Amino acid sequence: MHRLQVILMVFLAALLASCNSHAPQQAVTNTESAPPKGEFAFLLGYEGRLPADVGFLTNHVVERRLANMMKDSFMVFMGHAKYGRPVVVQDSAIIITTFYSDSDRVEPSAELVIDVPRDAMWAEYYAPDTIIKFTDHPSWPKPY
């Protein structure tokens, strides 16, 4: 009987050792963040492209959000945003577009900044001696 107990103990020890060698592994976390999601995420694909070439201001998402945010000033902004520089994406999530009211493109006349992960937008246009600013999240600072 003593021999049977030794065999059982060796068997149990081997079984426990094999269980420990296959302990659950910690989940591997990806150090890179997932691409931003939300209503503005598709705009990230416009990086380096001219706003007029991709319909940046006239697509239904941007146009609707700008019009709701700016109310009566929407058409004034659009008048200042006739000519655009290529779309810039900073930190893989912040979209910046600079616009000019004339084809000379000497002095910027409007700017639109979109924070894709926070689903927030800031727009401004330049009037004589002042900058008219709009945002849909007034408590948040502009991201740059």
CORVEN-V62606 format. One record per backbone hydrogen bond with DSSP energy under -1.0 kcal/mol. NH is the residue of the N-H (numbers start at 1). CO is the residue of the C=O. E is the energy in kcal/mol with one decimal. If there is no record, write none. Layout:
nh->NH co->CO e->E
nh->NH co->CO e->E
//
This chain:
nh->5 co->1 e->-1.9
nh->6 co->2 e->-1.8
nh->7 co->3 e->-2.1
nh->8 co->4 e->-2.3
nh->9 co->5 e->-2.3
nh->10 co->6 e->-2.5
nh->11 co->7 e->-2.6
nh->12 co->8 e->-2.7
nh->13 co->9 e->-2.4
nh->14 co->10 e->-2.4
nh->15 co->11 e->-2.3
nh->16 co->12 e->-2.7
nh->17 co->13 e->-2.4
nh->18 co->14 e->-2.1
nh->19 co->15 e->-1.7
nh->20 co->16 e->-2.2
nh->21 co->17 e->-1.6
nh->23 co->20 e->-1.3
nh->41 co->38 e->-1.2
nh->43 co->40 e->-1.9
nh->44 co->41 e->-1.5
nh->45 co->42 e->-1.2
nh->46 co->43 e->-2.0
nh->47 co->44 e->-1.2
nh->48 co->87 e->-3.3
nh->49 co->46 e->-2.4
nh->54 co->50 e->-1.2
nh->56 co->51 e->-2.5
nh->59 co->55 e->-1.2
nh->63 co->59 e->-2.4
nh->64 co->60 e->-1.6
nh->65 co->61 e->-2.3
nh->66 co->62 e->-2.9
nh->67 co->63 e->-2.5
nh->68 co->64 e->-2.4
nh->69 co->65 e->-2.0
nh->70 co->66 e->-3.1
nh->71 co->67 e->-1.9
nh->73 co->70 e->-2.3
nh->74 co->71 e->-1.6
nh->77 co->73 e->-2.6
nh->78 co->74 e->-2.4
nh->79 co->75 e->-1.9
nh->80 co->76 e->-1.4
nh->83 co->100 e->-2.6
nh->85 co->98 e->-2.6
nh->87 co->49 e->-2.7
nh->88 co->96 e->-2.4
nh->90 co->94 e->-3.0
nh->93 co->90 e->-2.3
nh->94 co->90 e->-2.7
nh->95 co->114 e->-2.9
nh->96 co->88 e->-3.0
nh->97 co->112 e->-2.6
nh->99 co->110 e->-3.0
nh->100 co->83 e->-3.3
nh->105 co->102 e->-1.3
nh->109 co->99 e->-3.0
nh->110 co->99 e->-1.5
nh->111 co->124 e->-2.5
nh->112 co->97 e->-2.5
nh->113 co->122 e->-3.1
nh->114 co->95 e->-2.5
nh->115 co->120 e->-2.4
nh->116 co->93 e->-2.4
nh->120 co->115 e->-1.9
nh->122 co->113 e->-2.8
nh->123 co->134 e->-2.3
nh->124 co->111 e->-2.3
nh->125 co->132 e->-1.9
nh->126 co->109 e->-2.4
nh->127 co->130 e->-2.2
nh->130 co->127 e->-2.3
nh->132 co->125 e->-2.9
nh->134 co->123 e->-2.7
nh->136 co->121 e->-1.6
nh->140 co->137 e->-2.0
//
